[in-house]
Amino acid sequence: MLALAVTAITAALVFYTIAVFWERKTDYLSGKHLSLFILGLVCDITGTVLMSQLAGGSFKLNFHGITGAIAILLMLINVIWALVVYVHKSSKPEVNFHKHSLIVWALWLIPYFSGMLFGMFFRH
């Protein structure tokens, strides 16, 4: 199950990174970008649930647990915002979305790397 969890979390990183930087490069939000944002969120939630099961099935109130919960919430908000921008095709929310998605991606990296480091160096 650990391999599946790591694969899901890493797939989230790949999908989300491609979505953020491809969307920024093209300077508009397409259906393909939106699909990648959604896939990133689904993979992140899947990997997080699997990792949680491996850790005993409970939320840990520590640095990684808190930043991970915040990151998933921010990704969910980002996906909802992307849906609104995509459906309404409005330029002002889209400009703000470009900035927001990069910030969310950067913040998401904190629990990604802290989980990796804590898993490698502080496992019991």
N, C-alpha and C positions, 0 to 999 in steps of 0.2 A: 504494500500500500504506500510505502514511503516513495518509491519510484514514481508511482502515479501522481502523488501529491506534488512532488518536485517538478514533474513534467507539466502538470496543470499550472503551477505558479510561474514556471518559466515561459510557458505558452502565453500566459497573461502578459508577461513582460514584453514578449515579441509582438503580440497583437497590439498592445497599447502603444508601444514605441513606434511601430509602423504607422498606426492611426494618427498619432500626435504630429509626427514630423512630415508625413505625406500630406496631411490636411493643411499644415502650415506652409508647406512648399507650394501647393496648388492655390492656396489662399481662398479656398471655399470648402464647404462641407458637402461631400457627395454621399450617396447611399453606401458606397464601398467603405468610406471612412467610418460612417455610422456603424456598419456591420462589424468592422474591426474593433471599435470601441465596445460594442456589445459583447463580442467574443472575448475580449480582454476581461471584462467584468465577470462574465460567466466562468471563465477559467480561474480567475482569482478567487471567486467564491467557492468553486469546486475544490481548488487546492487548499484553501483555508479550512474548509470543512474536513477534508481528509487529514490535514495536519492536526487539527483539533482532536479528531478521533484518536490519532496516534499519541497525542499528549494526554490522554485520559478523558477526553470529551468535555472539558470545561474551559471556560474563558479564563485566561491568566491575566491578572491585573498587574502587568509589568510593562516595561518600555515597548517591547515588541507587540504585546497584545493591544495596548492602547493605540499605538501608531498604526497597527494593522486595521483596527476597527475604524479609525478615522480615515484611512486610505480607502477602504471599501465604501464608506459613506460618501467620500468625495468623488469616487469613481461613479457611484450610482447617480449622484447629482449631475456629474458631467455627462453621463449617458442621457439623462432626462433632458438636460439643456440641449444636447446635440439633437435629440428628437424634435424639440421645439424649433430650433434653428432650421433643421432640415424641412420640417413640415411648412413653416411659415416663410422660409426663404428671405428673412429680413437681414439686412447688412449690419445694422448696429449690434444686435445680439451676437452675430457671427464674428465680428471683430473682437468683441469681448471674449467670445468662446475660444478664439485662437490663444489668447493670453491665459485664460483660465485652464485650458487643457494642458498646457505646458507646465503650469504650476502644480496641477494635480499629479501629473506624471512624475515630476521631480520629488514631490512629497511621497508618492507611492514607492519610490526607490528606498526610502528610509526603512520601512518594515521589510522590504524585499531583502536588502543587504543585512539588516540586523538579524532577521530570521536565519539567514545563511551563516552568519558569523556565530550567533548564539548556538545554532545547531552543530557547528563544527567544533567549537571550543568550550562550550559550557553544558554539554549533554551529560546527564547523570547516568 
